[in-house]
Amino acid sequence: MRPYLLHIHERPLTLVKFNYDGDFFITSAKDGDVCLMRTETCERVGTYSPLGDKAGAVFAVDITHDSTYVVTANADGKLVFYSFEGEQVAAINHGGILKFVEWNQKPGSQNMVCTCNDKFKSQQEGLVPNRIMVWQFDPPKRLLSIDDQLPMKATKVKWGPFDETLVSIFEEGTVVIWDAVKGSQIKLLQAHKGPVTSLNFTEDRMLMITSSKDQTAKLWAMDEYECVKTYETDRPLNDVAISPLYNAEKDPKYHILMGGGQDAKDVTTTAGSSGKFEALLWHMVYEEEIGTVKGHFGPMNTLAWRRDGKGFVTGGEDGYVRMHVLDNEYWTSKKFE
């Protein structure tokens, strides 16, 4: 497996995200750049940059199902909307340090985003508390703000199944599910023993997978919010994703991809191989490791399966994006079934 090594960012990656069709992916990083990449050739098509000053860091990016609008969560507290072609359409002065943003999932009416921000004290706004929010895109309007019931800052927040709930993760190791309309707390899961670093869903959002610094990933059924599987690895995990082929009619791949590694500040004190920066392929059902893929020169921050399940993209603390296309062996060998 020869990866494409893409040096398109100068600073650590924060998110890689495929569009619904899978022919493009978007990367965001702490250097404030947001790059649109073509999947087949790994060429950079262009970048999304806001009018005026460049953002110090972009923590998250998302794109609508029909690839018409892109939204970015900038560290300076601005929520910026672009057309897919790269023109800025709108900007919302959100306040706080924006950490995550996601479009709602309803096809044909993706007119809302959910966001979360860390508290921040500034001259203009005063003290902005930790919040989870829902905003309408057109016309821009605040629909929901959860701040009083918030125990601490949320790391990420995503829409649950059918846009009925919001699922947020925290550094206390908890996962909290909120009502997306009323903002009330529905369920609190004591998911992990360390900070929860990431959450990802299957396509229908009925299976959720979370990763944590406590070196485990857990698979959750979203109807009863129960833990179905636990994957115990040997490294702190930063991101985890379920293969889109897990429910394919022919030859399903019950596979999970995870990545992480030692925290960036401890890396210098260890030898290259012991940092554990590889990507791990695990079996979703049997809870065992199938293989590893050599990776970055630093912890892996974010990863995403290709929409066709034929490969994956990872983004690291080293500022590189790596695009892997899985070998023929993955489709033919018995050990990858």
C-alpha positions as CSV (number, residue, x, y, z in Angstrom):
1,M,0.0,0.0,0.0
2,R,1.6,3.2,-1.2
3,P,-0.1,6.2,0.3
4,Y,-0.3,9.6,-1.3
5,L,1.5,12.0,1.0
6,L,-0.1,15.4,0.8
7,H,1.7,18.3,2.4
8,I,-1.0,20.9,2.1
9,H,-1.0,22.2,5.6
10,E,1.7,23.7,7.8
11,R,0.1,22.8,11.2
12,P,-1.7,19.9,12.8
13,L,-4.8,18.6,11.0
14,T,-8.1,19.0,12.8
15,L,-10.5,17.2,10.4
16,V,-10.8,15.4,7.1
17,K,-14.2,14.9,5.6
18,F,-15.6,13.4,2.4
19,N,-18.5,14.8,0.6
20,Y,-21.6,12.5,0.2
21,D,-20.6,11.4,-3.3
22,G,-17.1,10.7,-2.2
23,D,-15.4,12.4,-5.2
24,F,-14.0,15.2,-3.0
25,F,-12.7,15.6,0.5
26,I,-12.1,18.6,2.6
27,T,-9.3,19.1,5.1
28,S,-9.0,21.7,7.9
29,A,-6.0,22.5,10.1
30,K,-4.7,24.8,12.8
31,D,-3.0,27.0,10.2
32,G,-6.4,28.3,9.2
33,D,-6.5,26.7,5.8
34,V,-9.4,24.7,4.5
35,C,-8.5,22.7,1.4
36,L,-10.8,21.0,-1.1
37,M,-9.1,17.8,-2.6
38,R,-10.1,15.6,-5.4
39,T,-10.3,12.0,-4.2
40,E,-9.2,10.2,-7.4
41,T,-6.0,12.3,-8.1
42,C,-5.4,13.9,-4.7
43,E,-5.0,17.2,-6.3
44,R,-5.9,20.4,-4.4
45,V,-8.9,22.0,-6.2
46,G,-8.8,25.1,-4.0
47,T,-9.1,26.6,-0.6
48,Y,-11.8,28.2,1.5
49,S,-10.7,31.4,3.1
50,P,-12.9,34.0,4.8
51,L,-13.1,37.7,3.7
52,G,-10.7,39.8,5.8
53,D,-8.3,38.2,8.2
54,K,-7.4,34.6,7.8
55,A,-8.6,32.5,10.7
56,G,-6.0,31.5,13.2
57,A,-7.2,27.9,13.2
58,V,-10.1,26.0,11.8
59,F,-11.3,23.3,14.1
60,A,-14.0,21.7,11.9
61,V,-15.6,21.8,8.5
62,D,-18.6,20.2,7.0
63,I,-20.3,20.0,3.6
64,T,-23.9,19.5,2.6
65,H,-25.1,16.2,1.0
66,D,-25.6,17.9,-2.4
67,S,-22.2,19.6,-2.2
68,T,-23.5,23.1,-2.5
69,Y,-22.5,24.7,0.8
70,V,-19.4,24.4,3.1
71,V,-19.3,25.6,6.7
72,T,-16.2,26.1,8.8
73,A,-15.8,26.6,12.6
74,N,-13.0,29.1,13.1
75,A,-11.1,29.6,16.3
76,D,-11.9,33.3,16.4
77,G,-15.5,32.5,17.0
78,K,-16.8,33.0,13.5
79,L,-19.0,30.5,11.7
80,V,-18.4,31.0,8.0
81,F,-20.5,29.6,5.2
82,Y,-19.2,29.2,1.7
83,S,-20.6,28.1,-1.6
84,F,-18.9,24.9,-2.8
85,E,-17.1,27.0,-5.4
86,G,-15.4,29.0,-2.6
87,E,-17.3,32.2,-2.3
88,Q,-18.2,33.3,1.2
89,V,-22.0,33.4,1.5
90,A,-22.5,34.3,5.2
91,A,-20.7,34.6,8.5
92,I,-22.2,34.4,11.9
93,N,-20.3,35.9,14.8
94,H,-20.8,33.0,17.2
95,G,-18.5,33.9,20.1
96,G,-16.2,31.7,22.1
97,I,-13.7,29.3,20.6
98,L,-15.7,27.3,18.1
99,K,-14.7,23.7,18.3
100,F,-17.1,21.8,16.0
101,V,-19.8,22.3,13.4
102,E,-22.1,19.9,11.5
103,W,-24.9,20.3,9.0
104,N,-28.2,18.6,9.9
105,Q,-28.8,15.3,8.1
106,K,-32.2,15.8,6.5
107,P,-31.6,15.5,2.7
108,G,-33.0,18.4,0.7
109,S,-33.5,20.6,3.8
110,Q,-30.1,21.0,5.3
111,N,-30.7,24.5,6.7
112,M,-29.3,24.1,10.3
113,V,-25.9,23.5,11.8
114,C,-25.1,22.4,15.3
115,T,-22.0,23.9,17.0
116,C,-20.1,23.9,20.3
117,N,-17.7,26.4,21.7
118,D,-15.3,26.8,24.6
119,K,-15.8,29.7,27.0
120,F,-13.8,32.8,26.2
121,K,-13.5,36.3,27.6
122,S,-13.3,39.2,25.2
123,Q,-13.7,42.9,25.1
124,Q,-16.6,42.9,22.7
125,E,-18.8,40.1,24.0
126,G,-17.7,39.9,27.6
127,L,-17.7,36.3,28.9
128,V,-19.0,33.7,26.5
129,P,-19.8,30.5,28.4
130,N,-19.3,26.9,27.2
131,R,-22.2,26.3,24.8
132,I,-23.8,23.8,22.4
133,M,-25.9,25.6,19.8
134,V,-28.1,25.1,16.8
135,W,-28.2,27.8,14.1
136,Q,-30.3,28.3,11.1
137,F,-28.3,29.0,7.9
138,D,-30.7,31.0,5.8
139,P,-31.8,33.4,7.1
140,P,-29.1,33.2,9.9
141,K,-30.9,32.8,13.2
142,R,-30.2,31.2,16.6
143,L,-32.5,28.3,17.2
144,L,-31.1,26.8,20.4
145,S,-28.5,27.4,23.0
146,I,-27.5,25.0,25.8
147,D,-25.2,26.6,28.3
148,D,-26.7,26.3,31.8
149,Q,-27.0,22.5,31.9
150,L,-23.6,22.0,30.3
151,P,-21.3,20.4,32.8
152,M,-18.1,21.4,31.0
153,K,-16.9,22.2,27.5
154,A,-18.0,19.8,24.8
155,T,-15.3,18.5,22.5
156,K,-17.6,17.7,19.6
157,V,-21.3,17.7,19.0
158,K,-23.1,15.9,16.2
159,W,-26.7,15.3,15.1
160,G,-28.3,12.0,16.2
161,P,-30.6,9.9,14.1
162,F,-33.3,11.9,12.1
163,D,-32.0,15.2,13.6
164,E,-34.0,14.5,16.7
165,T,-31.1,14.6,19.1
166,L,-27.7,16.2,19.6
167,V,-24.9,13.9,20.7
168,S,-22.0,15.6,22.5
169,I,-18.7,14.2,23.9
170,F,-16.7,15.6,26.9
171,E,-13.2,15.4,28.4
172,E,-14.7,13.8,31.5
173,G,-15.3,10.6,29.5
174,T,-19.1,11.2,29.2
175,V,-21.4,11.3,26.2
176,V,-24.5,13.4,26.6
177,I,-27.6,13.2,24.3
178,W,-29.7,16.3,24.1
179,D,-33.1,17.0,22.6
180,A,-32.4,19.0,19.4
181,V,-35.5,21.2,19.8
182,K,-36.1,21.7,23.5
183,G,-32.4,21.5,24.5
184,S,-33.2,19.2,27.5
185,Q,-30.8,16.4,28.5
186,I,-32.1,13.0,27.4
187,K,-29.3,10.6,28.4
188,L,-25.9,10.8,30.1
189,L,-23.5,7.9,29.3
190,Q,-20.5,7.2,31.4
191,A,-18.7,6.1,28.2
192,H,-15.0,6.1,29.0
193,K,-12.4,6.5,31.7
194,G,-10.5,9.1,29.9
195,P,-11.4,12.1,27.7
196,V,-13.6,11.1,24.7
197,T,-11.8,12.3,21.6
198,S,-14.2,11.5,18.8
199,L,-17.5,10.1,17.7
200,N,-18.6,8.8,14.4
201,F,-21.7,7.1,13.0
202,T,-22.8,4.7,10.4
203,E,-24.7,6.2,7.5
204,D,-28.2,5.8,9.2
205,R,-26.7,7.1,12.5
206,M,-28.1,4.0,14.4
207,L,-24.6,2.8,15.3
208,M,-22.2,5.2,17.0
209,I,-18.6,4.6,17.8
210,T,-16.5,6.6,20.3
211,S,-12.8,6.8,20.9
212,S,-11.0,7.9,24.0
213,K,-7.6,8.6,25.5
214,D,-8.2,5.6,27.8
215,Q,-7.1,3.5,24.8
216,T,-10.5,2.0,24.0
217,A,-13.1,2.5,21.4
218,K,-16.8,1.6,22.0
219,L,-19.7,0.8,19.7
220,W,-23.1,2.0,20.8
221,A,-26.6,1.2,19.6
222,M,-28.4,4.5,19.3
223,D,-31.9,3.1,19.9
224,E,-31.3,2.1,23.5
225,Y,-28.0,3.9,24.0
226,E,-26.3,0.7,25.1
227,C,-22.6,-0.3,24.6
228,V,-22.5,-3.2,22.2
229,K,-18.7,-3.7,21.7
230,T,-15.5,-2.6,23.3
231,Y,-12.2,-2.5,21.4
232,E,-9.2,-2.4,23.8
233,T,-6.0,-1.1,22.1
234,D,-2.5,-0.3,23.3
235,R,-2.5,3.5,22.5
236,P,-4.5,6.6,23.2
237,L,-7.0,7.0,20.4
238,N,-7.9,10.2,18.6
239,D,-10.3,9.1,16.0
240,V,-12.2,6.0,14.9
241,A,-14.6,5.2,12.0
242,I,-16.8,2.4,10.8
243,S,-16.3,1.1,7.3
244,P,-19.1,2.2,5.0
245,L,-19.2,-1.4,3.7
246,Y,-20.3,-2.9,7.0
247,N,-23.8,-3.3,5.6
248,A,-23.0,-4.1,2.0
249,E,-25.2,-6.7,0.4
250,K,-22.3,-8.6,-1.1
251,D,-19.1,-9.3,1.0
252,P,-19.7,-6.8,3.8
253,K,-16.5,-5.6,5.6
254,Y,-17.2,-5.5,9.4
255,H,-14.1,-3.3,9.9
256,I,-13.2,-0.4,12.1
257,L,-10.4,2.0,11.5
258,M,-8.8,3.8,14.4
259,G,-5.8,6.0,15.0
260,G,-4.0,8.0,17.6
261,G,-0.7,7.6,19.4
262,Q,1.1,9.3,22.2
263,D,0.4,12.9,22.9
264,A,2.5,15.2,20.8
265,K,4.3,16.5,23.9
266,D,5.6,13.0,24.9
267,V,6.8,12.1,21.4
268,T,10.3,13.4,21.5
269,T,11.2,11.1,24.4
270,T,10.6,7.9,22.6
271,A,11.9,6.0,19.6
272,G,10.1,6.3,16.2
273,S,8.3,3.0,16.3
274,S,7.1,3.1,19.9
275,G,5.0,6.2,19.4
276,K,2.3,4.0,18.0
277,F,1.2,6.3,15.2
278,E,-0.1,3.6,12.8
279,A,-3.6,3.3,11.7
280,L,-5.3,0.2,13.1
281,L,-7.8,-2.0,11.4
282,W,-10.1,-3.9,13.8
283,H,-12.9,-6.4,13.3
284,M,-16.2,-4.8,14.3
285,V,-17.8,-8.1,15.5
286,Y,-14.9,-10.2,16.9
287,E,-13.2,-7.2,18.6
288,E,-9.8,-8.1,17.4
289,E,-7.0,-6.4,15.5
290,I,-6.7,-7.4,11.8
291,G,-3.8,-5.2,10.8
292,T,-1.9,-2.0,11.0
293,V,-0.9,0.6,8.4
294,K,2.3,2.6,8.9
295,G,1.4,6.2,9.3
296,H,2.4,9.6,10.4
297,F,5.5,11.0,12.2
298,G,3.2,12.1,15.0
299,P,-0.1,11.3,16.5
300,M,-3.0,10.8,14.0
301,N,-5.6,13.4,14.7
302,T,-8.4,12.6,12.3
303,L,-9.3,9.9,9.8
304,A,-12.1,9.1,7.3
305,W,-13.0,6.1,5.2
306,R,-13.5,6.7,1.5
307,R,-17.2,6.6,0.7
308,D,-16.8,3.5,-1.4
309,G,-14.8,1.8,1.4
310,K,-11.8,1.3,-0.9
311,G,-9.4,3.3,1.2
312,F,-9.1,6.0,3.8
313,V,-7.6,9.4,4.5
314,T,-5.8,10.3,7.7
315,G,-4.5,13.7,9.0
316,G,-1.8,13.9,11.5
317,E,-0.2,16.2,14.1
318,D,2.7,16.5,11.6
319,G,0.6,18.5,9.1
320,Y,0.5,15.7,6.5
321,V,-2.6,14.2,4.9
322,R,-2.2,10.6,3.9
323,M,-4.5,9.0,1.4
324,H,-4.4,5.2,1.4
325,V,-6.0,3.0,-1.2
326,L,-6.4,-0.6,0.0
327,D,-4.5,-3.3,-1.8
328,N,-6.2,-6.1,-3.8
329,E,-5.4,-8.4,-0.9
330,Y,-7.9,-6.6,1.2
331,W,-10.7,-7.8,-1.1
332,T,-9.4,-11.3,-1.8
333,S,-7.7,-12.6,1.3
334,K,-9.6,-14.7,3.8
335,K,-8.2,-12.8,6.8
336,F,-10.0,-9.6,5.9
337,E,-13.5,-11.0,5.8
